[in-house]
Amino acid sequence: MKKVTVSLICVLAGLMLAACQRDQGVHAGNDEYKPRRAPTRETPPQIKGELTEINLENQTMVVRVENGMVQTFKFNNDTTVVGLVNQPSSLVGKEGSELAVLWEEKDGTKIATAIEVTQVINSKKKHPAKRHHR
C-alpha cells in the first residue's frame, strides 16, 4: 500500500510540474498590438458658464462654471463674439448671460479666442459713473 501511495504522489507531482512548465509556443500578448497615440488638441479647450464680470479697462472677464468655480479670461481685438443677435456686440451689461468660451493659454494666462453667447441676459447692474472730484 505504501508503494501505491508513494507512486501516486510521484505521478501527481510529475503532472503538476509538467502543468507548470511554460510552453514556448503560447504567447499571452499580441505581437501586432500598437498602442494608440495620445490625443492631441486640435481645437482649443472650451468652458461653459455664466458671465459674472466684464472689465474693459483690463480686458478681462470672469465666468462662473457649473460647479461654482470662477475662471478669469483675458480678451483682445482678435477675440470673436457670436450670439448677440440684434444686440450691441459688446458684452458690457450682459452679466448673467450664458457663455461658451474657447481659450488658449499663453504664459500662464487664459486668453479667450472665441466667445459664444448661448443665452443673452441684459443685466440691470448699473456701472458706476466716473465722478470728478474738485
Summary of the structure (lengths in Angstrom):
residues: 134
radius of gyration: 33.4
end to end distance: 120.1
largest distance: 120.1
contacts: 260
relative contact order: 0.16
helix: 14%
strand: 33%
